[in-house]
Amino acid sequence: MSASDLFSWLPDWGASLRISYRFDTVINSSEPGAEQSRIPLYSTMKRTMSCTMFSPQYLANIENFLRKMHADFFIVPLFPEPITPTGTHGASLRNVHAVAVEAGVQSYFNLNNLCSDIMMVDRIDQKIAELHTLTSVDSDTQITIGGTFYRDFYIGRTLYFPCMRAYVNDIADALATTALCDTEITFEEHF
Amino acid sequence: MPLDIFSIKDDWTKPPSQSVDQYRTPIQYPGSGMYLRNITDDIRIKFTSSFTNLGKSAETAVLEFFSNHSGRQKAFWAIVPKSYFTVTATIGASDTTIQIADPSPVWLRPRERVALVTYAGSVHHARVVAMTSSTMQIDHAFGVSIAAASVAIFTRLIYCRFDQDEVVMVHTAPGISECELSFIELPMERLS
Protein backbone atom coordinates (compact mmCIF):
# COMPACT_ATOMS: atom_id res chain seq x y z
CA MET A 1 0.00 0.00 0.00
CA SER A 2 1.60 3.30 -1.07
CA ALA A 3 0.81 6.84 0.01
CA SER A 4 -1.18 7.30 -3.18
CA ASP A 5 -3.60 4.62 -2.01
CA LEU A 6 -4.83 6.68 0.91
CA PHE A 7 -8.09 8.58 0.57
CA SER A 8 -7.29 11.50 2.85
CA TRP A 9 -9.77 14.25 2.00
CA LEU A 10 -12.07 15.22 4.84
CA PRO A 11 -15.84 15.17 4.39
CA ASP A 12 -18.37 17.97 4.53
CA TRP A 13 -20.07 17.65 7.90
CA GLY A 14 -22.83 19.94 6.68
CA ALA A 15 -24.33 16.78 5.25
CA SER A 16 -24.87 13.72 7.40
CA LEU A 17 -22.47 10.81 7.16
CA ARG A 18 -23.64 7.20 7.32
CA ILE A 19 -21.84 4.08 8.34
CA SER A 20 -23.66 0.78 8.14
CA TYR A 21 -22.48 -2.38 9.87
CA ARG A 22 -23.86 -5.66 8.57
CA PHE A 23 -23.67 -9.42 8.97
CA ASP A 24 -25.92 -10.81 6.18
CA THR A 25 -27.33 -13.66 8.26
CA VAL A 26 -29.00 -16.65 6.62
CA ILE A 27 -32.03 -18.00 8.52
CA ASN A 28 -33.68 -21.37 8.01
CA SER A 29 -37.14 -21.53 9.48
CA SER A 30 -40.16 -23.80 9.40
CA GLU A 31 -43.60 -22.75 8.21
CA PRO A 32 -44.86 -21.91 11.71
CA GLY A 33 -41.86 -19.66 12.23
CA ALA A 34 -39.55 -21.86 14.33
CA GLU A 35 -36.00 -20.99 13.34
CA GLN A 36 -33.68 -24.00 13.03
CA SER A 37 -30.51 -22.08 12.28
CA ARG A 38 -29.27 -18.54 11.99
CA ILE A 39 -25.84 -18.18 10.43
CA PRO A 40 -24.11 -14.85 9.79
CA LEU A 41 -22.05 -14.79 6.60
CA TYR A 42 -19.42 -12.55 8.15
CA SER A 43 -17.63 -13.19 11.42
CA THR A 44 -17.15 -9.45 11.92
CA MET A 45 -19.38 -6.69 10.67
CA LYS A 46 -18.86 -5.43 7.15
CA ARG A 47 -18.92 -1.67 6.96
CA THR A 48 -20.19 0.71 4.32
CA MET A 49 -19.61 4.44 4.67
CA SER A 50 -21.33 7.19 2.71
CA CYS A 51 -20.13 10.75 2.99
CA THR A 52 -20.28 14.00 1.08
CA MET A 53 -17.21 15.83 -0.16
CA PHE A 54 -17.37 19.57 -0.78
CA SER A 55 -13.83 20.73 -1.28
CA PRO A 56 -13.40 23.13 -4.19
CA GLN A 57 -9.61 23.14 -3.75
CA TYR A 58 -9.44 19.35 -3.87
CA LEU A 59 -12.10 18.74 -6.52
CA ALA A 60 -9.59 17.58 -9.12
CA ASN A 61 -7.55 15.59 -6.60
CA ILE A 62 -10.59 13.63 -5.48
CA GLU A 63 -11.71 12.98 -9.04
CA ASN A 64 -8.21 11.89 -10.05
CA PHE A 65 -8.03 9.56 -7.06
CA LEU A 66 -11.41 7.97 -7.70
CA ARG A 67 -10.64 7.48 -11.42
CA LYS A 68 -7.28 5.93 -10.63
CA MET A 69 -8.69 3.65 -7.94
CA HIS A 70 -12.03 2.80 -9.52
CA ALA A 71 -11.02 -0.82 -9.91
CA ASP A 72 -8.80 -1.15 -6.88
CA PHE A 73 -8.86 -1.21 -3.10
CA PHE A 74 -7.54 1.61 -0.98
CA ILE A 75 -7.56 2.92 2.60
CA VAL A 76 -10.35 5.17 3.84
CA PRO A 77 -10.47 6.93 7.22
CA LEU A 78 -13.52 6.35 9.40
CA PHE A 79 -14.39 10.02 9.70
CA PRO A 80 -16.72 9.84 12.74
CA GLU A 81 -13.80 8.77 14.93
CA PRO A 82 -11.24 11.59 14.64
CA ILE A 83 -8.37 11.45 17.12
CA THR A 84 -6.75 14.77 17.95
CA PRO A 85 -3.18 14.75 19.25
CA THR A 86 -2.46 17.00 22.19
CA GLY A 87 0.72 18.78 23.23
CA THR A 88 2.64 21.86 22.22
CA HIS A 89 1.04 23.50 19.22
CA GLY A 90 3.28 23.10 16.21
CA ALA A 91 5.43 20.33 17.70
CA SER A 92 6.39 17.62 15.25
CA LEU A 93 4.72 14.22 15.45
CA ARG A 94 7.43 12.54 13.41
CA ASN A 95 8.68 9.39 15.13
CA VAL A 96 6.18 9.86 17.97
CA HIS A 97 4.88 6.35 18.53
CA ALA A 98 3.11 6.89 21.87
CA VAL A 99 0.74 9.71 20.97
CA ALA A 100 -1.04 11.78 23.63
CA VAL A 101 -4.55 12.44 22.37
CA GLU A 102 -7.74 14.14 23.48
CA ALA A 103 -9.76 12.07 25.95
CA GLY A 104 -12.42 9.68 24.74
CA VAL A 105 -10.66 7.22 22.46
CA GLN A 106 -11.56 4.22 24.59
CA SER A 107 -15.20 4.87 23.64
CA TYR A 108 -14.48 4.66 19.91
CA PHE A 109 -16.06 1.48 18.62
CA ASN A 110 -14.13 1.07 15.37
CA LEU A 111 -10.79 2.05 16.88
CA ASN A 112 -11.10 -0.52 19.65
CA ASN A 113 -12.82 -3.34 17.80
CA LEU A 114 -12.41 -3.25 14.03
CA CYS A 115 -9.19 -1.42 13.37
CA SER A 116 -5.59 -2.41 12.71
CA ASP A 117 -4.30 0.74 11.01
CA ILE A 118 -4.29 4.46 11.75
CA MET A 119 -4.15 7.20 9.13
CA MET A 120 -2.49 10.53 9.90
CA VAL A 121 -4.01 13.37 7.89
CA ASP A 122 -2.80 16.95 7.63
CA ARG A 123 -6.07 18.82 7.70
CA ILE A 124 -4.59 22.01 6.23
CA ASP A 125 -3.06 20.21 3.26
CA GLN A 126 -5.20 17.12 2.92
CA LYS A 127 -3.02 15.61 0.21
CA ILE A 128 -0.55 14.76 2.99
CA ALA A 129 -1.36 11.52 4.76
CA GLU A 130 0.46 8.56 6.17
CA LEU A 131 -0.59 5.09 7.31
CA HIS A 132 0.62 3.43 10.50
CA THR A 133 -0.14 0.24 12.35
CA LEU A 134 -2.23 0.66 15.46
CA THR A 135 -0.24 -1.07 18.18
CA SER A 136 -2.55 -0.36 21.11
CA VAL A 137 -5.05 1.97 22.67
CA ASP A 138 -3.18 2.45 25.93
CA SER A 139 -5.62 4.66 27.79
CA ASP A 140 -8.39 7.13 27.15
CA THR A 141 -5.71 9.72 26.29
CA GLN A 142 -2.96 7.73 24.58
CA ILE A 143 -2.57 5.47 21.57
CA THR A 144 0.56 3.75 20.33
CA ILE A 145 1.28 3.42 16.64
CA GLY A 146 4.01 1.55 14.82
CA GLY A 147 5.79 1.78 11.49
CA THR A 148 8.21 4.13 9.81
CA PHE A 149 7.50 7.86 9.55
CA TYR A 150 8.17 9.47 6.17
CA ARG A 151 6.87 13.00 6.61
CA ASP A 152 6.46 15.69 9.18
CA PHE A 153 3.11 16.17 10.83
CA TYR A 154 2.44 18.83 13.42
CA ILE A 155 0.21 19.11 16.47
CA GLY A 156 -2.62 21.52 15.72
CA ARG A 157 -3.08 20.52 12.09
CA THR A 158 -3.02 16.73 12.25
CA LEU A 159 -5.81 14.24 12.81
CA TYR A 160 -5.52 10.49 13.27
CA PHE A 161 -8.30 8.23 12.06
CA PRO A 162 -8.97 4.51 12.36
CA CYS A 163 -9.40 3.27 8.81
CA MET A 164 -10.60 0.43 6.63
CA ARG A 165 -9.65 -1.14 3.33
CA ALA A 166 -12.41 -0.34 0.87
CA TYR A 167 -13.48 0.25 -2.68
CA VAL A 168 -15.84 2.78 -4.21
CA ASN A 169 -19.34 1.44 -4.47
CA ASP A 170 -21.05 4.56 -5.72
CA ILE A 171 -20.29 8.18 -6.62
CA ALA A 172 -22.83 10.91 -7.26
CA ASP A 173 -22.05 14.54 -8.04
CA ALA A 174 -24.66 17.17 -7.21
CA LEU A 175 -23.57 20.32 -9.03
CA ALA A 176 -24.13 23.65 -7.31
CA THR A 177 -22.35 25.61 -10.04
CA THR A 178 -20.10 24.54 -12.86
CA ALA A 179 -17.17 24.80 -10.46
CA LEU A 180 -18.70 23.57 -7.21
CA CYS A 181 -20.29 20.28 -6.39
CA ASP A 182 -21.20 17.97 -3.57
CA THR A 183 -19.75 14.56 -4.28
CA GLU A 184 -21.46 11.78 -2.37
CA ILE A 185 -19.22 8.75 -2.19
CA THR A 186 -20.06 5.32 -0.83
CA PHE A 187 -17.12 3.20 0.30
CA GLU A 188 -17.65 -0.49 0.91
CA GLU A 189 -15.25 -2.41 3.09
CA HIS A 190 -13.23 -5.23 1.58
CA PHE A 191 -11.97 -8.12 3.68
CA MET B 1 -28.30 -16.15 36.40
CA PRO B 2 -28.54 -12.60 35.00
CA LEU B 3 -30.50 -12.32 31.78
CA ASP B 4 -28.95 -10.86 28.67
CA ILE B 5 -31.21 -7.81 28.43
CA PHE B 6 -31.10 -5.02 25.86
CA SER B 7 -31.85 -2.08 28.12
CA ILE B 8 -30.57 0.91 26.13
CA LYS B 9 -33.25 3.58 26.26
CA ASP B 10 -34.82 4.50 22.95
CA ASP B 11 -35.57 7.99 21.70
CA TRP B 12 -39.29 8.76 21.93
CA THR B 13 -39.03 11.90 19.82
CA LYS B 14 -39.35 9.29 17.07
CA PRO B 15 -41.96 6.96 18.56
CA PRO B 16 -41.47 3.20 18.24
CA SER B 17 -43.71 1.12 16.02
CA GLN B 18 -45.02 -2.37 16.74
CA SER B 19 -46.66 -5.02 14.60
CA VAL B 20 -47.80 -8.62 14.90
CA ASP B 21 -46.72 -11.37 12.50
CA GLN B 22 -49.65 -13.10 10.79
CA TYR B 23 -49.28 -16.86 10.83
CA ARG B 24 -52.29 -18.05 8.83
CA THR B 25 -52.80 -19.07 5.25
CA PRO B 26 -55.92 -17.96 3.41
CA ILE B 27 -57.45 -20.86 1.47
CA GLN B 28 -59.78 -19.76 -1.28
CA TYR B 29 -62.14 -22.37 -2.69
CA PRO B 30 -63.53 -21.67 -6.17
CA GLY B 31 -67.08 -20.46 -5.99
CA SER B 32 -67.32 -20.82 -2.23
CA GLY B 33 -65.99 -19.19 0.84
CA MET B 34 -62.51 -18.45 2.09
CA TYR B 35 -60.96 -20.22 5.04
CA LEU B 36 -58.03 -19.22 7.18
CA ARG B 37 -55.68 -22.05 8.13
CA ASN B 38 -54.01 -21.37 11.46
CA ILE B 39 -50.34 -22.26 11.33
CA THR B 40 -49.32 -21.53 14.90
CA ASP B 41 -50.58 -19.90 18.07
CA ASP B 42 -47.07 -18.69 18.88
CA ILE B 43 -47.72 -15.35 17.30
CA ARG B 44 -44.80 -13.00 17.61
CA ILE B 45 -44.50 -9.27 17.77
CA LYS B 46 -42.02 -7.01 16.04
CA PHE B 47 -41.09 -3.56 17.11
CA THR B 48 -38.76 -0.86 15.86
CA SER B 49 -37.24 1.81 18.05
CA SER B 50 -35.02 4.81 17.31
CA PHE B 51 -31.89 5.63 19.21
CA THR B 52 -30.08 8.95 19.42
CA ASN B 53 -26.53 8.52 20.60
CA LEU B 54 -25.22 11.65 22.27
CA GLY B 55 -21.60 10.66 22.53
CA LYS B 56 -19.31 7.86 21.55
CA SER B 57 -20.08 5.75 24.62
CA ALA B 58 -23.77 5.54 23.72
CA GLU B 59 -22.96 4.73 20.09
CA THR B 60 -20.48 2.07 21.13
CA ALA B 61 -23.01 0.49 23.51
CA VAL B 62 -25.46 -0.01 20.62
CA LEU B 63 -22.81 -1.26 18.21
CA GLU B 64 -21.24 -3.61 20.74
CA PHE B 65 -24.59 -5.16 21.58
CA PHE B 66 -25.39 -5.58 17.88
CA SER B 67 -21.94 -7.01 17.20
CA ASN B 68 -21.96 -9.35 20.21
CA HIS B 69 -25.27 -10.81 19.03
CA SER B 70 -24.07 -11.07 15.42
CA GLY B 71 -27.03 -9.18 13.99
CA ARG B 72 -29.93 -11.60 13.62
CA GLN B 73 -28.09 -14.63 14.97
CA LYS B 74 -28.17 -14.59 18.77
CA ALA B 75 -31.25 -14.16 20.91
CA PHE B 76 -31.56 -11.93 23.95
CA TRP B 77 -34.25 -10.26 26.07
CA ALA B 78 -35.73 -6.88 25.24
CA ILE B 79 -38.16 -4.47 26.85
CA VAL B 80 -41.38 -3.98 24.91
CA PRO B 81 -42.17 -0.29 24.44
CA LYS B 82 -45.96 -0.77 24.22
CA SER B 83 -48.23 -0.61 27.29
CA TYR B 84 -46.37 -0.05 30.50
CA PHE B 85 -47.62 -1.11 33.91
CA THR B 86 -47.95 1.66 36.48
CA VAL B 87 -46.50 1.00 39.91
CA THR B 88 -48.69 2.61 42.59
CA ALA B 89 -46.70 1.95 45.79
CA THR B 90 -43.10 1.47 46.88
CA ILE B 91 -41.80 -2.03 46.17
CA GLY B 92 -40.06 -3.46 49.24
CA ALA B 93 -36.78 -5.35 48.94
CA SER B 94 -38.46 -8.64 49.82
CA ASP B 95 -41.84 -7.97 48.18
CA THR B 96 -43.13 -10.48 45.68
CA THR B 97 -46.40 -8.61 45.30
CA ILE B 98 -46.32 -5.30 43.46
CA GLN B 99 -49.13 -2.78 43.68
CA ILE B 100 -50.08 -1.68 40.17
CA ALA B 101 -52.79 0.29 38.44
CA ASP B 102 -55.31 -1.59 36.29
CA PRO B 103 -53.17 -3.96 34.16
CA SER B 104 -55.91 -4.85 31.71
CA PRO B 105 -54.49 -2.75 28.82
CA VAL B 106 -51.29 -4.83 28.89
CA TRP B 107 -51.34 -8.09 26.96
CA LEU B 108 -49.36 -10.79 28.73
CA ARG B 109 -48.82 -14.51 28.19
CA PRO B 110 -49.05 -16.86 31.20
CA ARG B 111 -45.77 -16.95 33.15
CA GLU B 112 -44.26 -14.22 31.06
CA ARG B 113 -41.43 -12.05 32.35
CA VAL B 114 -41.56 -8.37 33.17
CA ALA B 115 -38.74 -5.86 33.45
CA LEU B 116 -38.52 -2.81 35.63
CA VAL B 117 -36.07 -0.04 34.76
CA THR B 118 -35.49 2.82 37.19
CA TYR B 119 -34.56 6.37 36.28
CA ALA B 120 -31.13 5.63 37.77
CA GLY B 121 -30.70 2.96 35.10
CA SER B 122 -30.90 -0.25 37.15
CA VAL B 123 -32.80 -3.11 35.52
CA HIS B 124 -34.79 -5.75 37.45
CA HIS B 125 -36.75 -8.64 36.04
CA ALA B 126 -39.06 -11.36 37.29
CA ARG B 127 -41.61 -13.84 36.05
CA VAL B 128 -45.28 -13.06 36.59
CA VAL B 129 -47.08 -15.63 38.72
CA ALA B 130 -50.52 -14.07 38.99
CA MET B 131 -52.27 -10.75 38.53
CA THR B 132 -55.36 -9.09 39.88
CA SER B 133 -56.81 -5.72 38.97
CA SER B 134 -54.46 -3.99 41.41
CA THR B 135 -51.56 -6.36 42.15
CA MET B 136 -48.94 -8.37 40.33
CA GLN B 137 -47.36 -11.37 42.00
CA ILE B 138 -43.84 -12.19 40.83
CA ASP B 139 -41.69 -15.28 41.36
CA HIS B 140 -38.87 -13.56 43.24
CA ALA B 141 -38.27 -10.27 45.02
CA PHE B 142 -36.07 -7.64 43.39
CA GLY B 143 -33.84 -7.45 46.49
CA VAL B 144 -33.88 -3.66 46.63
CA SER B 145 -36.48 -1.17 47.63
CA ILE B 146 -37.88 0.78 44.67
CA ALA B 147 -40.06 3.86 45.09
CA ALA B 148 -42.96 4.15 42.67
CA ALA B 149 -41.73 7.56 41.51
CA SER B 150 -38.32 6.14 40.55
CA VAL B 151 -39.76 3.62 38.08
CA ALA B 152 -39.11 4.72 34.50
CA ILE B 153 -40.27 1.59 32.68
CA PHE B 154 -42.23 -1.42 33.90
CA THR B 155 -43.36 -3.63 31.07
CA ARG B 156 -43.14 -6.99 29.29
CA LEU B 157 -39.79 -8.58 28.66
CA ILE B 158 -39.64 -10.68 25.51
CA TYR B 159 -37.15 -13.20 24.21
CA CYS B 160 -36.15 -11.92 20.79
CA ARG B 161 -33.46 -11.27 18.24
CA PHE B 162 -32.68 -8.32 16.00
CA ASP B 163 -34.88 -8.29 12.92
CA GLN B 164 -32.18 -6.65 10.83
CA ASP B 165 -28.71 -7.58 9.75
CA GLU B 166 -27.53 -4.08 9.25
CA VAL B 167 -27.42 -1.17 11.64
CA VAL B 168 -27.04 2.21 9.95
CA MET B 169 -25.47 4.94 12.06
CA VAL B 170 -26.36 8.35 10.68
CA HIS B 171 -23.80 10.83 12.01
CA THR B 172 -24.75 14.49 12.07
CA ALA B 173 -21.45 15.24 13.80
CA PRO B 174 -18.54 13.01 14.82
CA GLY B 175 -20.00 12.54 18.30
CA ILE B 176 -23.72 12.43 17.53
CA SER B 177 -25.47 9.63 15.69
CA GLU B 178 -28.88 8.12 15.20
CA CYS B 179 -30.00 4.63 14.31
CA GLU B 180 -33.04 2.40 14.25
CA LEU B 181 -33.20 -1.12 15.60
CA SER B 182 -35.91 -3.71 14.90
CA PHE B 183 -36.64 -6.60 17.23
CA ILE B 184 -38.68 -9.74 16.62
CA GLU B 185 -39.98 -12.07 19.31
CA LEU B 186 -38.97 -15.73 19.41
CA PRO B 187 -41.84 -17.31 21.36
CA MET B 188 -40.87 -20.84 20.30
CA GLU B 189 -37.38 -20.46 21.74
CA ARG B 190 -38.44 -18.84 24.98
CA LEU B 191 -37.64 -20.95 28.01
CA SER B 192 -40.72 -21.39 30.12
Chai-1 contact restraints between the chains, C-beta under 6 A:
chainA,res_idxA,chainB,res_idxB,connection_type,confidence,min_distance_angstrom,max_distance_angstrom,comment,restraint_id
A,S16,B,V170,contact,1.0,0.0,6.0,A-B,restraint_1
A,S16,B,T172,contact,1.0,0.0,6.0,A-B,restraint_2
A,L17,B,H171,contact,1.0,0.0,6.0,A-B,restraint_3
A,R18,B,V168,contact,1.0,0.0,6.0,A-B,restraint_4
A,R18,B,V170,contact,1.0,0.0,6.0,A-B,restraint_5
A,I19,B,M169,contact,1.0,0.0,6.0,A-B,restraint_6
A,S20,B,E166,contact,1.0,0.0,6.0,A-B,restraint_7
A,S20,B,V168,contact,1.0,0.0,6.0,A-B,restraint_8
A,Y21,B,V167,contact,1.0,0.0,6.0,A-B,restraint_9
A,R22,B,D165,contact,1.0,0.0,6.0,A-B,restraint_10
A,R22,B,E166,contact,1.0,0.0,6.0,A-B,restraint_11
A,F23,B,S70,contact,1.0,0.0,6.0,A-B,restraint_12
A,F23,B,G71,contact,1.0,0.0,6.0,A-B,restraint_13
A,F23,B,D165,contact,1.0,0.0,6.0,A-B,restraint_14
A,D24,B,D165,contact,1.0,0.0,6.0,A-B,restraint_15
A,T25,B,G71,contact,1.0,0.0,6.0,A-B,restraint_16
A,T25,B,R72,contact,1.0,0.0,6.0,A-B,restraint_17
A,T25,B,Q73,contact,1.0,0.0,6.0,A-B,restraint_18
A,T25,B,D165,contact,1.0,0.0,6.0,A-B,restraint_19
A,E31,B,I39,contact,1.0,0.0,6.0,A-B,restraint_20
A,P32,B,I39,contact,1.0,0.0,6.0,A-B,restraint_21
A,P32,B,T40,contact,1.0,0.0,6.0,A-B,restraint_22
A,A34,B,M188,contact,1.0,0.0,6.0,A-B,restraint_23
A,R38,B,R72,contact,1.0,0.0,6.0,A-B,restraint_24
A,R38,B,Q73,contact,1.0,0.0,6.0,A-B,restraint_25
A,P40,B,S70,contact,1.0,0.0,6.0,A-B,restraint_26
A,P40,B,G71,contact,1.0,0.0,6.0,A-B,restraint_27
A,P40,B,Q73,contact,1.0,0.0,6.0,A-B,restraint_28
A,M45,B,S67,contact,1.0,0.0,6.0,A-B,restraint_29
A,P80,B,H171,contact,1.0,0.0,6.0,A-B,restraint_30
A,P80,B,P174,contact,1.0,0.0,6.0,A-B,restraint_31
A,P82,B,P174,contact,1.0,0.0,6.0,A-B,restraint_32
A,G104,B,K56,contact,1.0,0.0,6.0,A-B,restraint_33
A,S107,B,K56,contact,1.0,0.0,6.0,A-B,restraint_34
A,S107,B,S57,contact,1.0,0.0,6.0,A-B,restraint_35
A,S107,B,T60,contact,1.0,0.0,6.0,A-B,restraint_36
A,Y108,B,K56,contact,1.0,0.0,6.0,A-B,restraint_37
A,F109,B,T60,contact,1.0,0.0,6.0,A-B,restraint_38
A,F109,B,L63,contact,1.0,0.0,6.0,A-B,restraint_39
